[in-house]
Amino acid sequence: GSAKAGTLRECFEKLIRPDIRPEQARTLEGYESALKHWEKRTDDRSAEMIDDDAARAFRRSMESDPKITSPETIKKQWRYLSAILRAAQRKGAVKELPRIGRLDSVSDEIRIVSDRELDALYRACEIATWPRVPNVAATDWWRCAIVLLRLYGQRFRELTSQPWRGASRRSGETAPGIYDEPECPSSKLRSLGLVNRWGWYVYTPPKQRRHKPAPLFLPLHRVARWHLDRVRG
């Protein structure tokens, strides 16, 4: 026989949360975030009463929020909510799964730049006059930014704030920045014998700082190192 559904939070607490292991803290946070969005933006009706109209009203609320900048964010929240609804469906409490409609992954305002266009931009930097950085040519500054953004996919502000670092380390931690030495600057990875003649790029992406604060240790490509040396200072 069918079971009474209750709200999405009640379904989550009964059907999903008991199976979330202690080490799955990020999974739990994902469900909590999605449920808070749902409770904030809807009338929080019983799960069996959630239809396509209710799901799409939730989507429109997300889209109208200036803090929600990506369709991927909405998709992510809906994946967690859909998992709760599917669990309720397996128990017979929900008959049909509601749908929020298609969400494009890439906005119409975003254009993917080809490598050919990046090459043209790189060449055009020859006439750059800004920014005015002491002892650094504007041409070299822009070309270094283009190369590193293309190779490492960092955000621009992250990229321009990376300092050069010496070999000094304390308490086994490695500060973010650019390291000269071929040996990996992480004492924890030293036993692996990781060596890169062009040095290392150490940073933590903003999205992972909360959940995985340990930095990434990326070997510098020789082209990246050449451009970095042109703007070193």
N, C-alpha and C positions, 0 to 999 in steps of 0.2 A: 504494500500500500504506500501511498504518497505521504511524505512527512511535511509538517508545517515549516515554512522557510524562515520567516523572521527577516530582520534587516540584513544587509550585507555584512555588517560588523558581527551580528549574532551568528550568521552562517560561518564567517571566518573563525570566530572563537571556538565554534563547535566542530567544524569539519576540517580545518586546515592547521590552525595554530598548534594543536597537540602533536602534530607530526614534524614541526619545525625544530630542528636540533639546536642546541646552544651555540654551536659554531656557525650557524646560518644567520648571524646578526643582520647582515645586509638584506637578506630575503625578508626578514621580519620588518625591517625599516621600510622596504619597498611596499609591503602590504599596508603598513600604517600610513604612509604618505598618500597612497591611493584612496584609502578609506576616508582620510581627512578631507581630501579634495571632494569626494563624493558627498560627504555629509555637509560640507560647506555650500555646495553648488546645487543641491537637489532637495526635494522634500523627504528624502531618505525613506522611501516607501519599502514595503516588504518585497523581498527578492522576486517572488512569483508575479508581482505587479509591475516589474520593470520591463518596459517594452522598447521598441525601436525609438519611439518619440522621446521617452525619458532619457535614453542613451544619447540621442542626438542633442537634446537640450543640455546635457552634461558637456558634450563636446563643444557646443556653441559658447557655453560659459567659460570653458578653458581657452577657447580661441579669442575671446574678448578681453581676456586678462593681459594687460601689458607686460606682466612678469613672465608670461608663457611665450617664449619666442620661437619654439620649434614644434612642428608636427610630431617629431619623435618623442617629445616630452608627453604629449597627449596619448600617443600610442603606448608608451611605457606604462602610464597610469591605468589605461584600459586593459592592458594585459593582466595586471594583477586583479582588477575587478572581474574580468572574464574568468579567471581561474577560480574565483570564489563562486561565480554563477555556475560554472561547469561542475564543481563539487556538489552544489545544491541540486543540479540536474541529475547527477548520478544517484542521488538519494530520492529522486522522484518529487522534489519540492519545486522544481522549475521545469516547465515544459519546453520552452523554446529560448534559445540564447539571443538576447537583443544585440543589435549591431549599431555602431556609431557612424557607419558610412566610410567611404574612402578618404584617406588622408594622404596627400602627396608628401613624399619624403623630402623633396627639394622645392623650395618656394619659387614662384615665377620670377621673383626679383633677384634670385641668385643665378649667376652664370658660371659654369665651370670653365676655368681658363686652361687652355691647352699648353703643352710644353712648347709648341711653336710660338705661341703668343708670349709665354714667359721669356723665351729666347729674345724676341723682339724688344720686350721691356728691358731685359738685361742690357742689350746693346744701346738702347735709348738713354740709359743712365749716364752715358758719356757726357751729356750736357747738363747734368744735375748741378744745381747751385745751392741747394738746401738739403739737409740741415747744415748749419755752420758749427762744426765740432772741431775744437782745437787739435791740430796735427792730424786730422783725418779728412780726406777728400770726400765730398758729398757723393761722388761717383762710387767710391769704394764702400761707403756706408750703405747705400741702397743695394748694391750688388751683393754684399754680404747678407743683408736681410733677405733678399730674394732666394739666395742659395740655401740658407739655413731653414727658412720657412718651408721651402720645397722638400728638403731632405728630412726634416724632423717634425714638421707639422705643428710647431708651437704657435701659440697666440703671439701677436706682434709685441705686446707690452712685456710678456714674459721674456721674449727673446732679447729685447734691448736692455733688460735689467740684469743679465747674467754677468757676473764678475769673473776675472781671472783668479785662480786660486793656486797657492803653493802646495807643497806636499804635506804640510803640517796637518795633523788630525788630532782630535781629542775624544776620549771615551768611545773610540770605535766608530764615531759618526763622521759622515762626510758632508761638508757644506755644499749647497748648490753652486754651480759655476763651471768654468772651463779649466781643465787640468792639462798641464804640459806632459807629464811623465807617461811613458809607454805602459807602465804597470797600472792595472786597475786601481783607482784610489780608494776603493772600499776594502777595509781590513777584513770584512766578513767574507769577501770573495777572493781574497789573496790566495787561498789554498787551491783555487781552480787554475791559477797560473795564467789569468787572462792578460794578454799584452796587445797593445795597439800602438804602433809607432807614432801615430798622429795625435795621441792624447785622448781625453775623455770628456764627454758632455754630461753633466750631472744635474738633474732637476726633477721636480715632482709636479706632474700635471695638476691644475687646480681641482679637477673633478675627482681626483683620487686622494687629495690631501686629507680628507676626513676619514676615509675608510682604509686607505693604504698609504700612510704618510711616508713610508720608505721611498727614497728617490730612485729614479731610473738611472742606470749607468750605461750610457750610449757611446760606443766607439765613434770618434770623429772620422769622417771621411776625409781623404787627403785634400779634396777640393774645398770642403768646408774649412779645414784648418788653414789653407792658403788664404781664403777670404778673411778669416778671423784675424790672422796675423796682419792683414792690411789695415785693420781698424783697431788694432790693439792699443789700449790706453786706459 
